[in-house]
């Protein structure tokens, strides 16, 4: 089971990174050429980040959660 989980996590990281490059390149291409980006739903821009997150180890996933909590926590 450990080999299968490791292979799946590596695949998620690769798919997420490739998706990040392809989707954001297309988005910025449309934006800089003056074409409408209204047809691109917001969740398409987030989907590669979800793949990358689930491709990380459990320790790094917890680190990402702590980073977000500290980033958005109000400071007195």
C-alpha positions in Angstrom: 0.0 0.0 0.0 2.9 2.3 0.7 4.2 2.1 -2.9 0.7 2.8 -4.3 0.2 5.8 -2.0 3.7 7.2 -2.9 3.1 6.7 -6.6 -0.3 8.4 -6.4 1.2 11.4 -4.5 3.9 11.8 -7.1 1.3 11.6 -9.9 -0.8 14.3 -8.1 2.2 16.6 -7.8 3.1 16.1 -11.5 -0.5 16.6 -12.7 -0.8 19.7 -10.4 2.4 21.3 -11.7 1.6 20.6 -15.3 -1.9 21.8 -14.8 -0.7 25.0 -13.1 1.6 25.8 -16.1 -1.0 25.0 -18.7 -4.1 26.7 -17.1 -2.3 29.8 -15.9 -0.4 30.2 -19.2 -3.8 30.1 -21.0 -5.4 32.4 -18.5 -2.6 35.0 -18.8 -2.6 34.6 -22.6 -6.3 35.4 -22.8 -5.9 38.3 -20.4 -2.9 39.9 -22.1 -4.4 39.6 -25.6 -7.5 41.4 -24.5 -9.9 38.5 -24.8 -12.5 37.8 -22.2 -11.7 35.5 -19.4 -15.3 35.4 -18.2 -15.7 31.8 -19.6 -13.1 30.5 -17.2 -14.8 29.5 -13.9 -12.8 30.4 -10.8 -12.5 26.8 -9.6 -10.5 25.9 -12.7 -7.8 28.3 -11.5 -7.8 26.6 -8.1 -7.8 22.9 -9.3 -4.1 22.6 -9.9 -3.4 23.8 -6.3 -5.7 21.1 -5.0 -3.7 18.4 -6.8 -0.5 19.9 -5.5 -1.8 20.0 -2.0 -2.9 16.3 -2.0 0.4 15.4 -3.6 2.3 16.7 -0.6 3.3 14.6 2.4 1.0 14.7 5.5 3.6 16.8 7.4 3.8 19.4 4.5 -0.1 19.4 4.3 -0.3 20.4 7.9 2.4 23.0 7.4 0.3 24.5 4.6 -2.8 24.6 6.8 -0.8 26.4 9.6 0.6 28.8 7.1 -2.9 29.8 5.9 -4.2 30.1 9.5 -1.3 32.3 10.5 -1.7 34.4 7.3 -5.4 35.1 7.7 -5.5 35.4 11.5 -6.1 38.9 12.7 -3.2 40.3 14.6 -3.9 42.6 17.6 
